[in-house]
Amino acid sequence: MADPLKITFELELADNPPLYQDLAQFPKGSRRVNRLRTLAHAGLIAQRAAPNTLSASTSNPSSAIDSCMKEASLELFGPTSEEEVT
């Protein structure tokens, strides 16, 4: 089994107001960590699904939703290192 990752995460309101406000509604501890984990997982799934949605027809409503999720994920979490290079 792989070693667990331990992350110290600091976020100021000015850094990302929507994310800050979403996380601030939970008390310190496991609820806040679980919410961040959920958001990160959803963003990762949206980014991984992005190559499939870029080639899909725009007439497909689900591809439009996936594309919107990718844009929201990029806005929330920022571009990946691959996207910064290209």
CORFENHU-V353948 format. One line per field, one symbol per residue. ss: DSSP state (2 for helix, 1 for strand, 0 for the rest). A space follows every 50 residues. Layout:
ss=???
This chain:
ss=00000000000000002222222200000222222222222222222222 222220000022222222222222222000222220
